[in-house]
Amino acid sequence: MTETFDDLGLAPEILRAVKEEGYASPTPVQLQAIPIALAGRDLIARAQTGTGKTAAFALPILQRLKAHANTSFSPARHPVRALIVTPTRELAVQVEQSFRAYGRHVPLRPCVVYGGVPMGPQEKALLGGVEILVATPGRLLDHAGSRTVNLGQVEVLVLDEADRMLDMGFIEDIRRIIALLPEKRQNLLFSATLAPEVKALANTILRDPDEVDVAPKVSAAESVEQVAYLVDADRKRDLLAHLVRSRDLHQVLVFTRTKQMAGRLASWLDRVGVDATAIHGDRSQSERERALNEFKSGEVRVLVATDVAARGLDIEALPQVVNFELPYHPQDYVHRIGRTGRAGMKGHAISLVSLDEEEQLVAVNKLLKRDLPLRQIRGFELDPRATPPARGSRPSGGRGGGRGRR
Ligand code: AMP
């Protein structure tokens, strides 16, 4: 197997951009997926964010479309030839930025469209002609419906984070998008898991795909100090406020399972004097950007996010991450704590675990192949009179609950 970018058969202007990005050698998913994609074959790849998957599809797409690159002013000379569908706006923006970076020496036009912002500027960009379109499903269909974009010349379709798109209920949208594409095209599907639903989707879309499987980066967890504090569900928020204050924590990313809980917890923290904001899918793009900027600048100490909203957010190397609730999918635990402890820094991941989360804790321990140390904090010990609720019931995670799924 080849080990360097130079051996992959990429054009000099693409290799130049890759070197300018500072990439010394391809990551495992790039090593495996790039030759398959360059050969024009369909691909199903299990790879999470952080593995370098974006370049794994962006580089071969740039190579393929390079032959069509031109500087003509005529929109007709710039039809959409590659379509990348992503679950979230943040991921869409990042993917488009990657295309811009890797394609900086190739005159192809990337463009990104997503919901929550006015259609007008996007329409203008689309009507000017773009070869590479990165989009979230709903907004793409809006543009297709108003005929600002024609997908009849798409040569390559990428479904990025396909598992997330299914989780978020985009299956019908994806089918409607596919109906707008030419029959003959290359399909590349990336997903953090290859759950049966993902495979079923792949079966209906991909043609005789090659498969690439890159192990989840569980090792990221090794540079993170992890601890779980046992606490009654209705005292979690008090414990969180106590930890933030008593340990003088700043830049704390807190994960909840649902957007209702994210919103409620952030407002509560704010009310008790811990500056906090929430980021979740219901907020407009400008609200999300504002929340993120406030957090990055240190204006707010705590950012409360759902797994979905945090996906694709450019926030890494944080000093600590708090799991206010353990996730339903243990893989999300690894995603969450991967936000801390980057670049040689020791990160801290704190999980607040109530008795009703035993099932999730067991699943996380199984995935990590070790048991999270369980502790209690003085003054927040479990109430000995409390009995664990029946297995399988959903925890409330705080006074008043917050049950809706995401
Ligand atoms: P992704 O999984 O595509 O979101 O990429 C995760 C991060 O890895 C991004 O910040 C990329 O810029 C970076 N990256 C991608 N490929 C490489 C590489 N071959 N060497 C070093 N960093 C890379």
Boltz pocket constraint, residues with backbone or C-beta under 6 A from the ligand:
constraints:
  - pocket:
      binder: B
      contacts: [[A, 22], [A, 23], [A, 24], [A, 25], [A, 26], [A, 27], [A, 30], [A, 48], [A, 49], [A, 50], [A, 51], [A, 52], [A, 53], [A, 54], [A, 55]]
      max_distance: 6.0
